[in-house]
Amino acid sequence: MAKHTLPEGSYKSNSENTGSSGTAAEIHATFCFEEDVPIRIWLSERPLSFNAHWHHPLEIIMPVENYYDIEACGCRYHLLPGDILIIPARMVHAVCAPLKGSRYILQFDDSVLSRIQGYSTIRALMTTCLHITRSSHAYIYNDIHHLILQMHNEYAEASEFRSLMIYSDLIRLLLLICSSSNHCHSCPSAPSCPEPSGYHQRFNTLLAYIEQHYTENLTLEAAASHSGFSKYYFTRLFKQYTNCTFYEYLCFRRISAAEELLLHPELSITEVAMLSGFASISTFNRTFKQRKGCTPSEYRSFHTKKQAFRQNGFITEEKCPIDI
């Protein structure tokens, strides 16, 4: 079975993956969308597997024939035909494909959605992969399945409004997940689904509060007080809703902000750290390295080189890997 490095990021350095001595940024394969279309959707039949890697697009995978295995955040997801896995943007994951089979793969630049009010709620529910099956999400499964097939067809049509139609479908898909009372994370080690009822609105208000204050010295006590829960109950409820602790989510949000800020060359690494909410450059460098497998400087260097190649016409869709 072929092993490949996937575009736009690597969790391990060259020496770890291939025995060579290159840096993390040097082993990144090129990944790009079609011009002005921040979406890629295709039916893959190639038996390609990938070591631990990450990439910017949010990814949705749905096997059609045979299984597909994904490892992410300490969980292993064994996808059967019809199962759906949503992999958050920039999440480290590994892929193991069978010798024969096919699966739909959908990749989206979710930065298009990041400025929409309420997206922070969806972001909080997707700090880890979401495994959707006919049994685990029976109430919404058929609608999500239909939307995936519809997005595939719309992408193939290449009409003038295909990006608008596909993002409209993606928003509907994410809203189905967000609003479903059956929503829960599917890792076997995950806690039970959150308590329903009137806590949803209070939790959404809390996420908006975190979104406004994550760059500050935000504490669990302050967040619990703002939401009107005791510290103990807040801790348990937050874990149930997001499948991570408050501080894990706060770190996740700060790293996400740093990734966006690092694309602005006029900002120094120290400025990026401060603007993202990190108290010191050492903490920022260490945390970023742990989460992304490369330093902030390496991350910036890779994207600077990629942008230079694209501007000079060296990156085209034909040169990008199409199937995985």
C-alpha positions in Angstrom: 0.0 0.0 0.0 1.5 3.4 -1.0 2.4 5.9 1.7 2.4 9.6 0.9 2.9 12.9 2.6 -0.1 15.0 2.2 -0.1 18.7 1.1 0.1 21.8 3.2 1.6 20.6 6.4 3.3 17.9 8.3 3.2 16.6 11.8 6.6 15.1 11.6 9.9 16.2 10.2 11.7 14.6 7.2 14.0 12.7 9.5 11.0 11.2 11.3 9.1 10.3 8.1 11.8 9.4 5.6 15.1 9.4 7.3 16.3 12.5 5.6 17.4 15.7 7.4 15.0 18.3 6.0 12.9 20.6 8.1 9.1 20.2 8.6 8.4 22.9 6.1 10.6 21.3 3.4 8.6 18.0 3.1 5.2 19.7 2.5 3.7 18.7 -0.8 1.9 21.4 -2.6 -1.8 21.7 -2.1 -4.1 24.2 -3.8 -7.7 24.8 -4.8 -8.8 25.7 -8.3 -8.4 29.4 -8.9 -11.1 31.4 -7.0 -12.8 28.1 -5.9 -11.8 27.4 -2.2 -13.3 23.9 -2.4 -12.2 20.4 -3.7 -14.6 17.5 -4.0 -14.0 14.2 -5.6 -14.6 10.4 -5.6 -11.3 8.7 -4.8 -10.6 5.1 -5.8 -6.8 5.2 -5.2 -5.5 3.1 -2.3 -3.3 5.8 -0.9 -2.5 6.0 2.8 -0.8 9.0 4.6 1.3 9.3 7.7 0.4 11.9 10.4 -0.2 15.3 8.7 -2.3 18.3 8.8 -3.7 20.7 6.2 -5.7 23.9 6.2 -9.0 22.8 4.7 -11.8 21.3 6.8 -12.3 17.8 5.4 -15.3 15.4 5.1 -14.8 11.8 4.2 -17.5 9.3 3.3 -16.6 5.8 2.1 -18.7 4.3 -0.6 -17.0 0.9 -1.0 -14.9 -0.8 1.6 -13.6 0.7 4.9 -11.4 3.7 5.5 -9.4 4.2 8.8 -8.4 7.6 10.3 -6.4 8.3 13.4 -6.6 11.7 15.1 -6.2 13.0 18.6 -5.6 9.6 20.1 -8.8 8.1 18.5 -9.0 5.6 15.7 -12.1 5.9 13.4 -13.0 2.8 11.4 -15.3 4.1 8.7 -17.7 1.7 7.0 -19.5 2.5 3.7 -21.9 5.3 4.4 -20.2 6.5 7.5 -19.2 10.2 7.6 -16.1 11.7 9.3 -15.6 15.4 9.6 -12.0 16.4 10.3 -11.6 20.0 11.6 -9.2 22.3 9.7 -5.5 21.9 10.7 -6.1 18.8 12.8 -3.2 16.3 12.7 -4.5 12.9 11.4 -3.3 9.8 9.6 -5.1 7.8 6.9 -5.1 4.1 6.1 -6.8 3.0 2.9 -7.7 -0.5 1.7 -6.2 -1.9 -1.5 -9.7 -1.6 -3.1 -12.5 0.8 -2.4 -13.8 4.3 -3.0 -14.8 7.3 -0.9 -16.0 10.8 -1.3 -13.6 13.4 -0.1 -14.6 17.0 0.4 -12.2 19.8 1.4 -13.3 23.4 2.3 -11.4 26.6 3.2 -13.4 27.3 6.4 -11.9 30.7 6.8 -14.7 31.8 4.5 -17.1 31.0 7.3 -15.0 32.3 10.3 -16.5 35.8 10.2 -20.1 34.6 10.3 -21.8 35.2 13.6 -22.3 31.9 15.4 -19.5 30.0 13.7 -17.6 30.0 17.0 -20.3 27.7 18.3 -19.6 25.2 15.5 -15.9 25.6 15.9 -16.2 24.7 19.6 -18.1 21.5 18.7 -15.3 20.5 16.3 -12.1 20.5 18.3 -11.9 16.8 17.5 -13.3 14.6 14.6 -17.0 14.0 14.4 -18.0 10.4 13.3 -21.5 10.3 11.9 -23.3 7.0 11.3 -26.9 6.0 10.6 -27.3 4.8 14.2 -25.4 7.5 16.1 -27.1 10.4 14.3 -30.3 8.8 13.0 -32.3 12.0 13.2 -30.0 14.0 10.8 -28.1 11.3 8.9 -30.2 11.2 5.8 -30.1 15.0 5.4 -26.3 15.1 5.8 -25.8 12.2 3.4 -28.0 14.0 0.8 -26.1 17.2 1.3 -22.7 15.5 0.6 -24.0 13.9 -2.6 -25.5 17.2 -3.6 -22.2 19.1 -3.0 -20.4 16.5 -5.1 -22.8 17.0 -8.0 -22.7 20.8 -7.7 -18.9 20.8 -7.8 -18.9 18.6 -11.0 -21.3 21.0 -12.7 -18.9 23.9 -12.4 -21.6 26.5 -12.7 -21.1 30.2 -12.1 -22.6 29.9 -8.6 -21.1 26.6 -7.5 -19.1 28.0 -4.7 -22.1 29.8 -3.3 -24.3 26.7 -3.6 -21.7 24.4 -2.0 -21.0 26.7 0.9 -24.7 27.1 1.4 -25.0 23.3 1.6 -22.0 23.1 4.0 -23.6 25.7 6.3 -26.8 23.7 6.3 -24.8 20.5 7.1 -23.0 22.2 10.0 -26.2 23.7 11.4 -27.8 20.2 11.4 -24.9 19.0 13.5 -25.0 22.0 15.8 -28.7 21.9 16.4 -29.1 18.2 16.7 -29.9 17.0 20.3 -28.2 13.8 19.3 -24.9 15.5 18.7 -22.0 13.9 20.5 -18.3 13.1 19.8 -17.8 9.6 18.6 -14.4 8.7 20.0 -14.9 5.6 22.2 -13.2 7.5 25.1 -15.5 10.5 24.8 -18.0 11.4 27.5 -21.7 11.0 27.0 -23.7 13.6 25.1 -24.3 16.9 26.8 -27.4 17.5 28.8 -30.1 19.1 26.6 -32.6 21.8 27.5 -31.9 25.5 28.1 -28.1 25.2 28.4 -27.5 25.5 24.7 -28.2 29.3 24.6 -26.1 29.9 27.7 -23.3 27.8 26.2 -23.5 29.8 22.9 -23.3 33.0 25.0 -20.2 31.6 26.7 -18.5 30.9 23.4 -19.2 34.4 22.2 -17.6 35.6 25.5 -14.5 33.5 24.9 -14.3 34.7 21.3 -14.2 38.3 22.6 -11.7 37.7 25.4 -9.4 34.8 24.4 -6.5 37.2 23.8 -6.7 38.3 27.4 -5.8 36.5 30.7 -9.0 34.5 30.6 -9.5 32.1 33.5 -11.8 29.2 34.1 -13.3 31.0 37.1 -14.1 34.1 35.1 -15.8 32.0 32.3 -17.8 30.0 34.9 -18.9 33.2 36.6 -20.0 34.7 33.3 -22.0 31.7 32.3 -23.7 31.5 35.8 -22.5 28.0 36.7 -20.4 26.8 39.5 -16.7 26.1 38.7 -17.3 22.3 39.1 -20.5 22.2 37.0 -19.0 24.5 34.4 -16.0 22.2 34.0 -18.1 19.1 33.5 -20.6 20.8 31.1 -17.8 22.3 29.0 -16.2 18.9 28.6 -19.5 17.4 27.6 -20.2 20.0 25.0 -16.7 20.2 23.4 -15.0 17.0 24.3 -12.1 19.0 25.7 -11.4 21.1 28.8 -11.8 24.8 29.0 -8.1 25.4 28.8 -7.6 23.0 26.0 -10.3 24.9 24.0 -8.7 28.2 24.9 -5.3 26.9 23.7 -7.0 25.6 20.5 -8.6 29.0 19.8 -5.3 30.9 20.4 -3.3 28.6 18.1 -6.0 29.0 15.4 -5.7 32.8 15.7 -1.9 32.5 15.6 -2.0 30.5 12.4 -4.0 33.3 10.7 -1.7 36.0 12.1 1.4 34.3 11.0 0.3 34.8 7.4 0.9 38.6 7.9 4.7 39.1 7.4 4.6 42.6 8.9 3.9 41.0 12.3 6.9 39.6 14.3 6.6 36.2 16.0 6.5 38.0 19.4 3.6 40.2 18.2 1.7 37.2 16.9 2.2 35.5 20.3 0.9 38.5 22.2 -2.0 39.2 19.8 -3.1 35.5 20.1 -3.3 35.7 23.8 0.0 33.9 24.9 1.7 35.4 27.9 5.2 34.7 26.6 7.1 33.9 23.4 8.5 30.7 25.0 5.1 29.4 25.9 3.8 30.2 22.4 6.7 28.5 20.6 6.5 25.4 22.8 2.7 25.1 22.4 2.7 25.7 18.7 5.4 23.1 18.2 3.4 20.6 20.2 0.2 21.2 18.3 1.5 21.7 14.8 4.8 19.7 14.7 6.7 22.8 13.5 7.8 26.1 15.0 5.9 29.3 14.2 8.9 30.5 12.1 8.8 27.3 10.0 5.1 27.6 9.6 5.5 31.2 8.3 8.4 30.3 6.1 6.5 27.5 4.3 3.5 29.7 3.6 5.8 32.5 2.4 7.5 30.2 -0.1 4.2 28.7 -1.2 2.8 32.2 -1.9 5.9 33.2 -3.8 5.6 30.0 -6.0 1.9 30.7 -6.6 2.6 34.3 -7.6 5.3 33.2 -10.1 3.0 30.7 -11.7 4.8 27.6 -10.5 1.7 26.2 -8.7 -1.1 25.1 -10.9 -4.0 22.7 -10.4 -2.3 20.2 -12.7 0.7 20.1 -10.4 -1.4 19.5 -7.3 -2.3 16.0 -6.1 -5.9 15.4 -7.0 -6.8 12.1 -5.4 -6.0 10.7 -2.0 
